[in-house]
Structures are given as structure tokens and as C-alpha cells.
Amino acid sequence: MKNKKYNSRPDFVIINKILPKSKRLTRAFNQLFHFKSLPDSKRSQIKIQEMAFMLVAVVLFFALVGLFLFSIFYINMVKEANSLREFKTLSSVINLANSPEFNCVDLRANCVDEDKLINLVDRNVYRNFWQFSSLRLIKNSAFNKTEDKIIKCNPGNYPDCDEFIIYDKKVKNERLIQSHVALCRTEYKENYYEKCEIGKLIAGSEVISG
Amino acid sequence: MIKALFKKKTLEKKLFDKKSQQEIAGFVIIVVLVSVVGLLFLSLILGRGESKLENNAEISYLLGASMYYTTECAVNFIPQYQNLEDLTKLCYNRGKCLNDVDSCRILNETFKKIIKDSLFVSPDSSNKAYILNIYYKEENSNSPDEEILKIEELKFEDCSSRIGGIESRNFRNGNIEFELEVCKG
């Protein structure tokens, strides 16, 4: 064979001249032997290229998997963040219950002194003391009552009443935050004792639309 | 000679075709293996996470407030009425209230009333059902938890979500745990 610069490359030009038309070697066939008969440097370049494509594919695959995992962890994180936000919002109301104006004598957490509360009702001096637009507390006797049947507390009907309205600024758009608290007062039956029940402390915050 | 040459080339071509197919098949196998391992790992992580009761602020504060609730159970004399926390401890000790009323019965009735009134539990409301579990857990001990009271109201199934809260109170060498889980509709 004349072509000695390629590794054992048959002389297709010569062979095709000999062979009949139906049996002549095709271009694809030719290219096949062209690859195998390429010099080593070209073959290694092609191999490196193959590896590069494979690496790109693997990296893309792992990137997709990582994205999928990240989205799952992100959803869990959002759920956790919302739960913490809820706790924080309710904590602002609970902190109110633990403030000196409301808390029980022995400083129990989440306990409101009803006897202190009746002295705060309808006192304008507290309107701007807290950041809330309204502040009220309802007793468990009012939980199943409709709004028209709820008895508002005042020094005259205390403790046979349902709702303590500390103040209400009557804002247009208000978001209510509420939390359960223990409501305790001193009662008398043969002797003085402490009677506690469940209440709901409701604080309103103004929602500024715009 | 030409025939032999053609046979050799055809065989080499076939082998070459097979080689690339083998490489692709190998790559696919690796991808499938990695996916299976990844899915197993993911299912383990997610499975572990779901077993924990999600602590809800509303439920936690309700449980905390109910500890001070004055019950109808008086011990020794009137008006030494027990709050729910002390009544639970009395129930654990199988104690009785004045006029021989069972403390656990009053504990059961009081908790049912508090939860029903505060959370508006009913089949038509958003809070469809609840489970309250009160048990004693000894600290640094392998002994199982001692159940004090368990209340299950309505059907705890087909919940769109579950919220719950836990309250702990010190007692003897451990704690009394109050677990309330609510089924949301």
C-alpha cells in the first residue's frame, strides 16, 4: 500500500477502483477506519473530549439532584420559619400577660390577675401605653356566646361578666392576635381562695393598607 | 484477500458500535444506581422528620394556662380546690376528692370541658378531633412511660394537618407530660 503516514490504512481509492459499484466502500465505512487509523494525538484528544462531555453530564445530573434536595429542605425551612413567626407573634401577647399591669401576684407565667384587670377597664391613660390598637380579654363563659349576648365588665357587674375591654381605638383595618391565658381572681366560699379559669387575651394591631 | 479484509473490517465496525453502546449502558447504570441510593437516603431523612409532633403556639399556651385552672375537686377541706396540675398528681396517686369522688374522673371531665370550649372541637369546625395524652416520664430511666390519662374525642382521621403542643411539669424523679394533638379538617 502507498499510504504509509496512517496506521494500516487500506487504500480505498485503489480498492474502490477495482470493486464493482454495488460493493464499493461507503463514506461511513471510510470514516470508521479513518478514526481507527488516526494518529495517537488525535485519538487521545477525542477521548479527552468524550470524558469532558461525560463529566459535564454527571455534574448536571448531580446539580439537578442537589436542586431537588434543596427544594425539599427549603420547604421544611419555610414551615419552621412560619412556626417561629407564629410563636413570636403570640409571644408579644404573652409578654403582655406577664407585664406588671396584668400578671398574677406570685409571678406565674401566662397568668392574668382579674382583680387588676377590672381596674384597667375604660382607663384612657393606657390608650397609648401599648403599641396595640385594641386590647381586651374574654372569659371562657363568653366562648360559646354570640357577640350581642356577651356582657362587658365594669366595676358594677364584676365578676359576673364576660369581657374586659381595656381600650379600643376603633381603627379601620385591624389584625387580631389572641392567646389563651389563665385568668385568676380571689373568691370567697367559707374562706378566701384563688379561682382560676381560662381566658383569651386579644390584641389588635393596625394594618396599614397601601 | 479483499474478502478477508472486508470480514475483518465488518467485525471491527460491529465491535466499535458495541463499544459505544456499552459505554452508554454503563453510564445509564451509574445514573440509575445513584438515583436509587439518593431516593433511599431521602426517604430516610423525610421519614425521620415526620414522627415528631409539631409544636403549635396556640396549643402550647392553652396547655400552660390550663395548669392553673381551678377544678371542682377539693382535698382536705372546702375551699382547698385543686388546680389541674395538682389534680393530675392526685390522679397519678389514685387519690380521691372530698365526698369520695374519683380524682381521675374529675380530671377527665375538666380537660374535656376546657378543650371543647377553648378550641371549638366539632365535626363541623376546623378542629375536627383531638387526642390528649398525660403520662409520667422518669428521668434517666429506661422504664416505660406511665400513662395517667388518655382522651380521644371524635374521629382522628382524614386530617388536612395536625397541630399539637406539649407541657411539662416536674414531679418526683421525672416529669408529667401533657401532650395535646388536634386534627385539622
Contacts between the chains, C-beta under 8 A, distances in Angstrom:
chain1	res1	chain2	res2	distance
A	10	B	5	6.6
A	15	B	2	6.9
A	18	B	2	7.6
A	19	B	2	7.5
A	29	B	9	7.2
A	29	B	13	7.1
A	32	B	9	7.7
A	32	B	12	7.7
A	32	B	13	5.4
A	32	B	16	6.5
A	33	B	9	6.7
A	36	B	12	7.2
A	36	B	16	7.6
A	54	B	27	6.8
A	57	B	27	7.5
A	61	B	31	6.2
A	61	B	34	7.6
A	65	B	34	7.6
A	65	B	35	7.7
A	65	B	38	5.7
A	69	B	38	7.9
A	69	B	42	6.9
A	72	B	42	7.2
A	72	B	46	7.4
A	76	B	49	7.0
A	83	B	54	7.1
A	83	B	55	7.4
A	83	B	56	7.6
A	83	B	57	7.8
A	86	B	56	7.7
A	86	B	57	5.1
A	87	B	57	4.6
A	90	B	57	4.4
A	90	B	58	7.1
A	90	B	61	6.5
A	91	B	57	7.8
A	94	B	61	6.4
A	108	B	68	6.6
A	109	B	64	7.0
A	110	B	61	6.3
A	110	B	64	4.8
A	110	B	65	5.4
A	111	B	65	7.7
A	111	B	68	5.9
A	140	B	114	7.8
A	140	B	117	5.4
A	140	B	118	7.0
A	143	B	117	4.8
A	143	B	118	6.7
A	143	B	120	7.7
A	144	B	117	6.6
A	179	B	57	7.6
A	179	B	58	7.2
A	179	B	61	5.1
A	180	B	58	7.2
A	180	B	61	5.0
A	180	B	62	4.3
A	180	B	64	8.0
A	180	B	65	4.6
A	180	B	66	7.9
A	180	B	118	6.1
A	181	B	61	7.5
A	181	B	65	5.3
A	182	B	64	7.9
A	182	B	65	4.3
A	182	B	66	7.6
A	182	B	67	7.5
A	182	B	68	3.9
A	182	B	69	6.9
A	184	B	68	6.5
A	187	B	79	7.6
A	189	B	78	6.7
A	189	B	79	4.7
A	190	B	78	5.6
A	190	B	79	5.9
A	191	B	78	8.0
A	191	B	79	5.7
A	193	B	70	8.0
A	193	B	79	4.0
A	193	B	80	7.3
A	193	B	81	6.4
A	194	B	70	7.1
A	195	B	70	4.8
A	195	B	81	7.6
A	196	B	68	4.3
A	196	B	69	5.7
A	196	B	70	4.9
A	196	B	83	6.5
A	197	B	69	6.3
A	197	B	70	7.0
A	198	B	62	7.4
A	198	B	65	5.6
A	198	B	66	6.3
A	198	B	69	6.2
A	198	B	114	5.9
A	198	B	117	7.4
A	198	B	118	5.7
A	199	B	65	7.8
A	200	B	118	7.8
